[in-house]
Amino acid sequence: MIETLEGGRDAVARHAWTEAVEALSAADRESALSPEDLELLGTASWWAARPDEATEAFERAFAGYSEAGRPLDAARAAMELAYHAFRSLGAPIGAGWLARAGRLLADQPESGIHAWLGIFSALGALMEGRIAEGIELADQTMDLASRHGNTDARYLAMSFKGMGQLFSGDWQGGLALIDEAAAAASSGQLELRTASDVYCNTIAACRNVGDLERAAMWAGESERWMRRHQAGGYPGICRVHRAELKMLHGEWPEAEQEAREACEELERFRLLDAVGYAHYAIGEVRLRMGDLAGAAEAFDRAYEQGHDAQPGLALLQLARGEVADAQRSIARALARAAGTGGLADRATRGRLLPAQVDIALAAGDVDTARGAVEELEAIAADFERPLFRAGAMTARGELLLGQEKASEASPVLGQSWRLWQTTDLPYESARARLTYAQALAAEGDEAAARRDLLAARSTFERLGATLDLERVDALLGAGAGAAPGKPERATRTFMFTDIVTSTDLVGIIGDEAWSELLAWHDRELRAAFSRHRGEEVNHTGDGFFAAFERAADGIECAVDIQRRLARHRRDHGFALWVRIGLHLAEATRQGRNFTGRGVHVAARVGAAAAREEILVTSAALEGAGQLRYGLSDPRSLTLKGVGEPVEARAVDWR
């Protein structure tokens, strides 16, 4: 018992969370743990992504402290349980535990533990829009924490005070406090969870005021810190912020991968307040790529988790031609963001108003567009950040062009796309440049307009923005074949997946159930592509065409897919059967598409695979190097349209 217990305590100190859970649980089975060790078990369970076990351990610790007549320790355990409940959107449960903590501390001499009550009070006031009260409570908490040596509560309160000052309009002073608290986290002064909360608050605050450079710096610092401390779960929250930053900087496949991994982590930890945000980030990437169905699915899931999915949902409706729905959608979002008119509300409106300008102009509602532009310009003046200034300039240029004032629009748009470009936001820059080209064309300068259209097209093609490419091609006047980007040769491992006997299944389970099952299949496979650095090239309905730079990644992804399906079949009694084929070859790439003999071979290999089989050509196996899976004997495939036989082996993924 003693040796096992000491091993568990040591594992907690080393942040070896799973090892700690196993050792402390074993010790608990031998003899009930003390309340102090139950707290260690609860902490280890939390970081090991076992939230239910963490809650149970802290409940037992609370009971133990209460029975022993230790009100301060019992209050601390109660506040830990309140924290868990609030993060899982169990507000009534959290409030109940917080009330118990307050009652226990009411008759006790002032101590550092009392500062944690102040943390909850300050944050609650800020979240309810009582900004001045929240700042005052944060100040009081900082003072109390300093007097009693509670460094964690002091810097967390400092971070919340900084957030409050941002809300109230003092963004310079607010950011200074937030930076100081984050520096304390980096220095190792704070406990693991406190530091993680401070980092998340910091990145979100920087992003909210449009300071992307600062947000990126702290995101990188937090990632390094959390990796050192094995802080699983919180990377899920920060990973959503990193996904958004990568999306803005044009790293779309990486952004989607970050967001999908964040979804998995956040769901494991039941951090439900952030799951919707993660799904929304996926939707934004898909929308920019022109995958309207994928964007709709992600926005729907975000909405289910409590995120309003704006402005992405309104822009999706606009892309579908549902202009009236888009008008109503963005108007509701702006009404919700009206609030008290504080800086936080203005920052939120600053992210919504550009969409309202686009939607209003599409509807011919110049008055609404004008009002949105004027408000956006006022917000840009308040924040003094390129993100808002470039957005306001682009919106003004679009409005002028909509008013048929091309000669006034072109210099504004010319400035805006260059400002987006210097801020390293390539998609926004290309969109503004496209509008700039339209203004030049309206002025009669067709040659200059064409040069800028081609420049915007090059960016859209590199990013994989398919709908924007179609729009540029239409403006160039010759359809999809106009001014094609330069084709290039690229070597990739190509994967084709296909659902086996899908037609029979539709007849058995019906259209509605089939649609739900297919949506689940698509989510699982896209999650696997993201996890293994795959690029989705095409979605055929019953299957996917994906490409991988590394053959080993492609094979690992195929194994992951089959194991996901097998796990679902084992746990739920049913899942789709999929066959997968992989082949490494050189092909012609144009935009996001690949063509050529190698692609054709990969597709035929996929069709030759059996149910639940992963069939890999010798070329892909050679490219992958040493594998950790068994392989079947070589199989010679005679493929339609391919002159010579192709050798392949099946991967023993089980």
C-alpha positions in Angstrom: 0.0 0.0 0.0 2.7 2.5 1.1 4.9 1.8 -1.9 2.0 2.1 -4.3 0.8 5.3 -2.7 4.2 6.9 -2.8 4.5 5.9 -6.4 1.2 7.6 -7.2 2.3 10.8 -5.4 5.6 10.8 -7.3 3.8 10.3 -10.6 1.6 13.4 -9.8 4.7 15.4 -9.1 6.2 14.3 -12.5 2.9 15.0 -14.3 2.7 11.3 -15.3 -1.0 11.5 -15.1 -2.1 8.0 -16.3 0.6 6.4 -14.1 -0.6 8.4 -11.2 -4.3 7.5 -11.7 -3.4 3.8 -11.8 -1.1 3.8 -8.8 -3.4 6.0 -6.6 -6.5 3.9 -7.6 -4.7 0.7 -6.7 -3.7 2.2 -3.3 -7.3 3.3 -2.8 -8.6 -0.2 -3.5 -6.2 -1.6 -0.8 -7.2 1.1 1.8 -9.3 4.2 1.4 -7.2 7.2 0.5 -6.9 10.2 2.7 -8.7 13.4 1.5 -5.3 14.9 0.5 -4.5 11.9 -1.6 -8.0 11.9 -3.1 -7.3 15.4 -4.2 -4.2 14.2 -6.0 -6.2 11.4 -7.6 -8.8 13.9 -8.7 -6.2 16.2 -10.2 -4.5 13.3 -12.0 -7.8 12.0 -13.3 -8.6 15.4 -14.7 -5.4 15.7 -16.6 -5.7 12.1 -17.8 -9.0 13.0 -19.4 -11.2 11.2 -16.9 -13.5 14.0 -15.7 -16.1 11.7 -14.1 -13.4 10.0 -12.0 -12.0 13.4 -11.1 -15.3 14.6 -9.9 -15.9 11.5 -7.8 -12.4 11.8 -6.2 -13.0 15.5 -5.2 -16.5 14.6 -3.9 -14.9 12.0 -1.6 -12.2 14.5 -0.6 -14.9 17.1 0.3 -16.7 14.5 2.4 -13.5 13.5 4.1 -12.5 17.1 5.0 -16.1 17.8 6.2 -16.1 14.8 8.5 -12.7 15.7 9.9 -13.9 19.2 10.7 -11.5 20.9 8.3 -13.7 23.7 6.7 -11.0 25.4 4.8 -9.9 22.3 3.0 -13.5 21.3 2.4 -14.2 24.7 0.8 -11.2 24.3 -1.4 -12.5 20.9 -2.6 -16.0 22.4 -3.1 -14.6 25.2 -5.3 -12.8 22.6 -7.4 -16.1 20.8 -7.9 -17.7 24.1 -8.8 -15.0 24.7 -11.4 -15.6 21.3 -13.0 -19.3 21.8 -13.1 -19.1 25.3 -14.7 -16.7 24.0 -17.4 -19.2 21.3 -18.3 -22.0 23.8 -18.5 -23.6 22.5 -15.3 -24.2 26.0 -13.9 -26.7 25.0 -11.2 -24.4 22.3 -9.9 -21.5 24.7 -10.0 -23.5 27.4 -8.1 -24.5 24.8 -5.5 -20.9 23.8 -4.8 -19.8 27.5 -4.7 -22.6 28.2 -2.2 -21.3 25.4 0.0 -17.8 26.8 -0.2 -19.0 30.2 0.8 -21.0 28.9 3.7 -17.9 27.0 5.0 -15.7 30.0 4.7 -18.1 32.5 6.2 -17.1 32.0 9.8 -13.4 31.4 9.1 -10.6 33.9 9.5 -9.5 35.5 6.3 -7.1 33.3 4.3 -5.7 32.7 0.9 -8.5 30.2 0.2 -11.0 33.1 0.5 -9.3 34.6 -2.6 -10.7 31.8 -4.7 -14.2 32.9 -3.9 -13.2 36.3 -5.2 -12.1 34.8 -8.4 -15.5 33.2 -9.1 -17.2 36.5 -8.1 -15.1 38.7 -10.3 -15.4 36.4 -13.3 -19.2 36.0 -12.8 -19.6 39.8 -12.7 -17.6 40.2 -15.9 -19.5 37.5 -17.7 -22.9 39.1 -16.8 -21.7 42.5 -18.1 -21.2 44.1 -14.7 -17.8 45.3 -15.8 -17.0 48.0 -13.2 -18.0 45.6 -10.4 -15.9 42.8 -11.9 -12.8 45.0 -12.1 -13.4 46.1 -8.5 -13.8 42.5 -7.3 -10.6 41.5 -9.2 -8.7 44.3 -7.5 -10.0 43.1 -4.1 -9.1 39.6 -4.9 -5.5 40.6 -5.9 -5.1 42.5 -2.7 -6.4 39.6 -0.6 -4.3 37.0 -2.4 -1.2 39.1 -2.1 -1.7 39.5 1.7 -2.0 35.8 2.2 0.6 34.6 -0.4 -1.9 33.0 -2.9 0.2 33.7 -6.0 -2.2 31.7 -8.2 -5.3 33.6 -7.3 -3.4 36.9 -7.5 -2.3 36.4 -11.2 -5.6 34.9 -12.3 -7.4 37.8 -10.8 -4.9 40.1 -12.6 -5.8 38.4 -15.9 -9.5 38.8 -15.3 -9.0 42.5 -14.4 -7.2 42.9 -17.6 -10.1 41.3 -19.4 -12.4 43.7 -17.6 -10.4 46.7 -18.7 -10.6 45.5 -22.2 -14.4 45.3 -21.9 -14.5 48.8 -20.5 -12.5 50.4 -23.3 -9.0 50.6 -21.8 -7.5 48.0 -24.0 -3.9 49.2 -23.6 -4.1 48.9 -19.8 -6.0 45.6 -20.1 -3.4 44.0 -22.4 -0.6 45.1 -20.1 -2.2 43.3 -17.1 -2.9 40.2 -19.3 0.6 40.1 -20.5 2.0 40.3 -17.0 -0.2 37.4 -15.8 0.8 35.3 -18.8 4.5 36.1 -18.0 3.9 34.7 -14.5 2.5 31.5 -16.1 5.6 31.2 -18.3 7.9 31.7 -15.4 6.6 28.7 -13.5 5.1 30.7 -10.6 1.6 29.3 -11.1 0.0 25.9 -10.6 -0.7 23.9 -13.8 -4.4 24.7 -14.1 -4.1 28.3 -13.1 -1.4 28.8 -15.7 -3.5 27.1 -18.3 -6.5 29.3 -17.6 -4.3 32.4 -17.8 -2.9 31.3 -21.2 -6.3 30.7 -22.6 -7.6 34.0 -21.4 -4.6 35.8 -22.9 -4.9 34.3 -26.3 -8.6 34.9 -26.5 -8.3 38.5 -25.3 -5.5 39.3 -27.9 -7.6 37.8 -30.7 -10.7 39.7 -29.5 -9.1 43.1 -29.9 -7.6 42.2 -33.2 -4.0 41.9 -32.0 -3.1 38.8 -34.0 0.6 39.2 -33.7 0.4 39.2 -29.9 -2.1 36.3 -29.9 0.2 34.2 -32.1 3.2 34.9 -29.8 1.3 33.8 -26.6 -0.2 30.8 -28.5 3.3 29.6 -29.3 4.5 30.1 -25.8 1.5 28.3 -24.3 1.9 25.4 -26.7 5.5 25.0 -25.6 4.6 25.3 -21.9 1.8 22.8 -22.0 3.8 20.3 -23.9 6.5 20.5 -21.3 3.9 20.0 -18.5 1.7 17.4 -20.3 -1.3 19.6 -19.8 -3.8 17.6 -21.9 -7.2 19.1 -22.5 -6.2 22.7 -22.2 -4.3 22.3 -25.4 -7.7 21.5 -26.8 -8.9 25.0 -25.8 -5.8 26.8 -27.0 -5.7 24.6 -30.1 -9.0 26.2 -31.2 -7.3 29.6 -31.0 -4.3 28.3 -32.9 -6.6 26.8 -35.5 -8.2 30.2 -36.1 -4.8 31.9 -36.4 -3.6 29.3 -38.9 -6.8 29.7 -40.9 -6.3 33.5 -41.0 -2.7 33.0 -42.2 -3.8 30.7 -45.0 -2.7 27.4 -43.5 -6.1 25.8 -44.0 -5.3 22.0 -43.8 -3.3 22.6 -40.6 -6.0 24.8 -39.2 -8.7 22.1 -39.8 -6.5 19.4 -38.3 -6.0 21.6 -35.2 -9.7 22.2 -34.8 -10.7 18.6 -35.3 -8.1 17.4 -32.7 -9.4 20.1 -30.4 -13.0 18.7 -30.8 -11.8 15.3 -29.7 -9.8 16.6 -26.7 -12.6 18.9 -25.5 -15.2 16.3 -25.8 -13.0 13.9 -23.8 -12.6 16.5 -21.0 -16.3 17.6 -21.4 -15.2 21.2 -21.8 -18.5 21.8 -23.5 -18.2 25.6 -23.5 -15.4 25.3 -26.1 -16.6 22.4 -28.3 -19.0 24.6 -30.3 -16.2 27.0 -30.9 -14.0 24.2 -32.3 -16.7 23.0 -34.7 -17.2 26.6 -35.8 -13.5 26.8 -36.6 -13.9 23.8 -38.9 -16.9 25.4 -40.6 -14.9 28.5 -41.3 -12.1 26.6 -43.0 -14.6 24.5 -45.0 -16.5 27.7 -46.1 -13.3 29.3 -47.3 -12.5 26.2 -49.3 -15.9 26.3 -50.9 -17.1 23.1 -49.3 -20.6 24.4 -48.5 -21.9 21.0 -47.3 -19.0 20.5 -45.0 -19.3 24.1 -43.7 -23.1 23.6 -43.0 -22.4 20.4 -41.1 -19.8 22.0 -38.9 -21.9 25.1 -38.2 -24.9 22.9 -37.3 -22.7 21.0 -34.8 -21.4 24.3 -33.4 -24.9 25.6 -33.0 -26.0 22.4 -31.2 -23.2 23.0 -28.7 -24.4 26.6 -28.0 -22.2 28.6 -30.4 -24.2 31.0 -32.6 -22.1 30.0 -35.6 -21.9 33.6 -36.8 -20.9 35.2 -39.1 -20.1 31.9 -40.8 -23.7 30.8 -41.0 -24.9 34.0 -42.6 -22.0 34.0 -45.1 -22.9 30.3 -45.9 -26.5 31.4 -46.6 -25.2 34.2 -48.9 -23.0 31.7 -50.8 -26.0 29.5 -51.3 -28.0 32.5 -52.7 -30.3 32.6 -49.7 -29.9 36.4 -49.3 -33.0 37.1 -47.3 -32.1 34.3 -44.8 -28.6 35.7 -44.6 -30.0 39.2 -43.8 -32.1 37.9 -41.0 -29.3 35.7 -39.7 -26.7 38.5 -39.5 -29.2 41.0 -38.1 -30.0 38.6 -35.2 -26.3 38.1 -34.5 -25.7 41.8 -34.4 -28.7 42.4 -32.1 -27.3 39.8 -29.7 -23.9 41.6 -29.7 -25.4 45.0 -29.0 -25.1 44.4 -25.2 -23.9 47.5 -23.3 -21.8 48.9 -26.1 -18.6 48.1 -24.2 -15.4 47.2 -25.9 -16.1 43.4 -25.9 -19.5 44.0 -27.6 -17.8 46.4 -30.1 -15.1 43.8 -30.9 -17.8 41.2 -31.5 -19.7 43.5 -33.7 -16.5 44.3 -35.5 -16.2 40.7 -36.6 -19.9 40.6 -37.7 -20.2 43.9 -39.6 -18.1 43.0 -42.7 -20.5 40.1 -43.3 -23.5 42.5 -43.0 -21.9 44.8 -45.6 -21.5 42.0 -48.1 -25.0 40.7 -47.4 -26.7 44.1 -47.6 -25.0 45.0 -50.9 -26.0 41.6 -52.3 -29.6 42.5 -51.3 -29.3 46.0 -52.8 -29.8 47.5 -49.3 -27.3 50.4 -49.5 -28.6 52.1 -46.4 -27.9 49.1 -44.1 -24.5 48.7 -45.8 -23.7 52.3 -45.2 -24.6 52.1 -41.5 -22.5 49.0 -41.0 -19.5 50.6 -42.7 -19.7 53.7 -40.5 -19.9 51.6 -37.4 -17.0 49.5 -38.5 -14.9 52.6 -39.2 -15.6 53.8 -35.6 -14.6 50.5 -34.2 -11.4 50.5 -36.2 -10.6 54.0 -34.8 -11.1 52.7 -31.2 -8.9 49.6 -31.6 -6.1 51.0 -33.7 -5.3 47.5 -35.0 -4.7 46.5 -38.7 -7.3 43.7 -38.5 -10.1 46.2 -37.9 -8.7 49.0 -40.0 -8.2 46.8 -43.1 -11.7 45.4 -42.6 -13.2 48.9 -42.4 -11.3 50.0 -45.5 -12.4 47.0 -47.5 -16.0 47.5 -46.5 -15.9 51.2 -47.4 -14.5 50.3 -50.9 -17.2 47.7 -51.4 -19.9 50.3 -50.5 -18.5 52.9 -52.8 -18.4 50.3 -55.6 -21.9 49.4 -54.8 -22.9 53.0 -55.1 -21.2 53.1 -58.6 -18.4 55.3 -57.4 -15.6 53.3 -58.9 -13.1 56.1 -59.0 -13.5 56.6 -55.3 -13.5 52.9 -54.5 -10.3 51.9 -56.3 -7.8 53.8 -54.1 -9.5 52.7 -50.9 -9.5 49.1 -52.1 -6.0 49.3 -53.3 -4.9 50.4 -49.8 -6.9 47.7 -48.1 -5.6 44.7 -50.0 -2.1 45.8 -49.4 -2.8 46.3 -45.6 -4.3 42.8 -45.5 -1.2 41.5 -47.3 1.3 43.2 -44.9 -0.7 41.7 -42.0 -0.2 38.2 -43.5 -3.8 37.5 -44.1 -3.7 36.2 -47.7 -7.4 35.2 -48.2 -8.7 38.6 -47.0 -6.0 40.3 -49.2 -7.1 38.3 -52.3 -10.8 39.0 -51.7 -10.1 42.8 -51.4 -7.9 42.6 -54.5 -10.6 40.9 -56.4 -13.0 43.8 -55.5 -10.2 46.3 -56.4 -10.0 44.7 -59.8 -13.7 45.1 -60.3 -13.4 48.8 -59.4 -10.6 49.2 -62.0 -12.7 47.5 -64.6 -15.6 49.8 -63.8 -13.3 52.8 -64.3 -12.4 51.3 -67.8 -8.9 50.1 -67.0 -9.4 46.5 -68.2 -5.7 45.7 -68.5 -4.9 46.7 -64.9 -8.1 44.9 -63.7 -7.0 41.7 -65.4 -3.6 41.8 -63.8 -5.1 42.1 -60.3 -7.7 39.4 -61.1 -4.9 37.0 -62.1 -2.9 37.9 -58.9 -6.0 37.2 -56.8 -6.6 34.0 -58.7 -3.1 32.8 -57.9 -3.7 33.2 -54.2 -7.1 31.5 -54.3 -5.6 28.6 -56.2 -2.8 28.2 -53.8 -5.2 28.3 -50.8 -7.7 26.0 -52.4 -10.6 28.5 -52.4 -12.7 26.9 -55.1 -15.8 29.2 -55.1 -13.6 32.3 -55.2 -11.7 30.7 -58.1 -15.0 30.2 -60.0 -15.9 33.8 -59.3 -12.6 35.1 -60.7 -12.9 32.9 -63.8 -16.3 34.2 -64.4 -15.0 37.8 -64.2 -12.2 36.9 -66.6 -14.9 36.0 -69.0 -14.1 32.5 -70.1 -15.5 30.2 -67.5 -13.5 27.7 -65.5 -10.8 27.4 -68.1 -9.8 31.1 -68.0 -6.3 32.0 -67.0 -5.6 28.6 -65.4 -2.9 28.5 -62.8 0.3 26.9 -63.9 0.1 23.1 -63.5 2.8 21.5 -61.4 4.1 17.9 -60.9 3.9 16.6 -57.4 4.5 13.2 -55.8 1.9 12.1 -53.3 0.4 9.0 -51.8 -3.2 8.9 -53.1 -5.9 7.2 -51.1 -9.4 6.2 -52.3 -12.1 5.0 -49.9 -15.4 3.5 -50.7 -18.4 2.3 -48.8 -19.1 -1.3 -49.6 -22.7 -2.2 -50.7 -24.0 1.3 -50.0 -27.0 0.9 -52.3 -28.2 -2.2 -50.5 -27.9 -0.4 -47.2 -30.0 2.5 -48.3 -32.8 0.1 -49.2 -32.6 -1.6 -45.8 -32.4 1.4 -43.4 -34.2 4.1 -45.3 -33.1 7.5 -46.6 -33.2 9.4 -43.3 -31.1 6.9 -41.3 -28.7 6.5 -44.2 -28.2 10.3 -44.3 -27.3 10.3 -40.6 -25.0 7.3 -41.0 -23.3 8.9 -43.9 -22.8 12.1 -42.0 -21.1 10.2 -39.2 -18.9 8.3 -41.7 -17.8 11.6 -43.3 -16.9 13.2 -39.9 -14.9 10.2 -38.8 -12.9 10.0 -42.1 -12.3 13.7 -42.1 -11.0 13.5 -38.6 -8.6 10.8 -39.6 -7.4 12.8 -42.6 -6.7 15.8 -40.3 -5.0 13.7 -37.7 -2.6 12.1 -40.2 -1.9 15.3 -42.3 -4.0 14.2 -45.2 -5.5 16.6 -47.8 -9.1 15.9 -48.9 -9.1 16.3 -52.6 -12.6 15.2 -53.4 -15.7 13.7 -51.8 -17.8 11.5 -54.0 -20.7 10.8 -51.7 -19.8 7.1 -50.9 -16.1 7.8 -50.5 -13.1 10.1 -50.4 -10.1 10.9 -52.5 -7.3 12.1 -50.3 -3.6 12.9 -50.8 -0.6 12.5 -48.4 2.9 13.9 -48.7 4.3 11.0 -46.7 3.3 7.4 -47.6 3.6 6.4 -43.9 1.0 9.0 -43.0 -1.4 7.6 -45.6 -1.1 4.0 -44.3 -1.5 5.1 -40.7 -4.6 7.1 -41.7 -6.1 4.0 -43.4 -5.5 1.9 -40.3 -7.0 4.6 -38.2 -10.1 4.7 -40.4 -10.7 0.9 -40.2 -10.1 0.9 -36.5 -12.6 3.7 -35.9 -15.2 1.8 -37.9 -14.4 -1.5 -36.1 -14.6 0.2 -32.7 -18.0 1.7 -33.5 -19.2 -1.7 -34.8 -18.0 -3.3 -31.5 -19.5 -0.7 -29.2 -22.7 0.0 -31.1 -23.4 -3.2 -33.0 -23.1 -1.6 -36.5 -20.9 0.5 -38.7 -20.3 1.0 -42.4 -17.8 -1.3 -44.2 -15.2 0.6 -46.1 -12.5 -0.5 -48.5 -9.3 1.5 -49.0 -6.6 1.6 -51.7 -3.3 3.6 -51.6 -0.7 4.2 -54.3 2.3 6.5 -54.4 2.9 8.2 -57.7 3.7 11.5 -59.4 0.7 13.4 -60.7 -0.3 16.8 -62.1 -1.6 19.2 -59.6 -3.7 22.2 -60.4 -5.3 24.0 -57.5 -6.5 21.3 -55.1 -7.0 18.7 -57.8 -4.7 16.0 -58.9 -4.8 14.2 -62.3 -2.8 11.6 -64.2 -2.1 7.9 -64.4 -1.0 7.6 -60.8 -4.4 8.9 -59.6 -6.2 6.4 -61.9 -4.1 3.5 -60.5 -4.9 4.5 -56.9 -8.6 4.6 -57.7 -8.5 1.2 -59.3 -6.6 -0.3 -56.4 -9.3 1.1 -54.0 -11.9 -0.6 -56.1 -10.0 -3.9 -56.0 -9.9 -4.0 -52.2 -12.3 -6.2 -50.3 -14.6 -5.1 -47.5 -12.6 -3.8 -44.5 -9.4 -4.2 -46.5 -6.5 -1.8 -46.9 -4.7 -2.5 -50.2 -1.4 -0.8 -50.7 0.8 -0.9 -53.8 4.5 -1.8 -53.7 5.3 1.8 -54.6 3.5 3.2 -51.5 5.0 0.5 -49.3 8.5 1.3 -50.4 7.8 5.0 -49.8 6.6 4.3 -46.3 9.7 2.4 -45.2 9.5 0.2 -42.1 5.9 -0.5 -41.0 4.6 -1.8 -37.7 1.8 -3.8 -39.3 1.8 -7.2 -40.9 1.3 -7.6 -44.7 -0.3 -10.2 -46.8 1.6 -12.0 -49.6 2.0 -9.9 -52.8 -1.0 -9.8 -55.0 -0.8 -9.1 -58.7 -3.7 -6.8 -59.8 -4.9 -6.4 -63.4 -6.5 -3.0 -63.4 -8.9 -1.6 -66.0 -7.1 1.0 -68.1 -3.7 0.1 -66.8 -1.4 -1.8 -69.2 0.8 -3.8 -66.8 -0.2 -5.6 -63.6 0.3 -3.7 -60.3 1.6 -5.5 -57.2 -0.1 -4.7 -53.9 -0.4 -6.1 -50.4 -3.1 -6.0 -47.8 -2.3 -4.4 -44.4 -3.1 -6.4 -41.3 -4.6 -3.4 -39.5 -6.1 -5.5 -36.7 
